Amino acid sequence: MNQREFREEIHRDSDYIQGELPPQDDGWEVVIVDTPEGPKRMRRRLKRKAPKQRRSPLWKIVVGAAVLIGVFTLPLPIGQIQVTGTNQLSSEDVVAIGDLGYPVNILRVRTGALEERLQKDIRVDTAHVSYALPLTLQVDITERHAMIVVPSQFGFVGIDRQGMVISNAPTIPDTTVPIISGVRLGNALLGDTVEADGIRSAIAYMQAFPEEKRKTIGEINIGDANNMIAYTVEGLPIHLGDSSDLAEKAKITEDMLKDIEQRHVVPQYIDVNVKSPYIKMQ
C-alpha cells in the first residue's frame, strides 16, 4: 500500500483521527499506527458497550410472593388426603368433618384444628394429622370401640372405654363384648357419657384384660355393687365382689381361667378376691 492509499483508508475509517488530535477524553485512546512514513501516534475512538440495564430484583420478589400467597390461600386442588386406622371414615368424611371445602388445598389445612374437629366425632377416639411427602395430608385415626353393651330404654347401647355411648340399636349391636345385666339405662343418646358407678366398674374390669382375652367374658352382672359377678362365654361365674382392685382381679381371672383350661376341670365358679382367690369345684 502506498502513502496515498493509506491516507485515504485512514480518512475513510471514522474511528481514527490523525494530524491534530482532539482533546483527550474518555471516548478516545492513543494508539501507535504503522504508516509508510513510519509509526505515528493517533487517537482511536473507543467502542463503548451499551451499559447493561440492571433489572431490579423487586419484580421477582413480587411474583414469588404472589405465587406463595395463591398456593397457601386460594382454593386450588393441591395434594391428597390419606386416612389410616379406620374402616368407618373416608377421606371425604375427613373433608366434611374438618369443613375443608372443595377443591382441597392441603397447604391451607391447620392440623391442630382438624384434629380437634375429628376428635369430636363419636367414631374417633384419637386423631393425629401431619404432612407427608409427596404433598400428602396424613390422617391417623384410632376408632372408638365398644367395651360393654348395656340395655337401654329403647334397646341396647354400646359404650366405649371412656363411658361414651357410641352405638344405639334395638338389638345387641356388638356380640363380641360383654352385656351388662342388673341395670337398665334410660334414653341414652349417641355421644352421651355414662357416669354410673357400676357401669364404670365394669369398664375398668374389662379394660384391664389384654385385648385378645376380652372375648372370654360374656356378661357382667352389676345389680349388687358389692357382689358383682362376671360370666365367661361358657357360663362360668366369676365372683368379683366390690369395685376395688379391678385391674388385679382381671389378672387373677386370666390366670385362673388358664389354669382351668390346662387342668381340664369343670369348676362351679371362681372367686377372684385379691386376698384369697380360689376355684370352687363342683
PyMOL commands that set and color helices and strands:
alter all, ss='L'
color gray80, all
select helices_A, chain A and resi 3-12+58-73+91-98+106-108+111-118+197-207+211-216+246-263
alter helices_A, ss='H'
color red, helices_A
select strands_A, chain A and resi 16-17+28-35+38-45+80-84+124-132+136-143+148-152+155-159+165-169+179-181+217-221+228-232+237-241+267-271+278-281
alter strands_A, ss='S'
color yellow, strands_A
deselect
rebuild
show_as cartoon
